[in-house]
């Protein structure tokens, strides 16, 4: 089983998240215009901002998650774990063990 971590949302804590999720396959799903926040070897989906954001920005989350999942499937991953870009985990390895 190959799995990827999909980190969706604006590019807030990219460097911190890379450090905390080190050793995991990460697919970033963010917005066009945030290209400068990523390295050449990062897997990133740059999404167009939808016209309608929805209540609580739910449309923004839907778009980035769906496109991140599509990218994961395209790359051959069979499982994904979705994470928000505005949350930096303390111990992601133990978090995933709980699943």
Secondary structure, 3 states (H helix, E strand, C coil): CCEEEEEECCCCCHHHHHHHCCCCCEEEEEECCCHHHCCCCCEEEEECCCCCCCHHHHHHHHHHHHHHHHHHHHCCCCEEEEEECCCCCCCHHHHHHCC
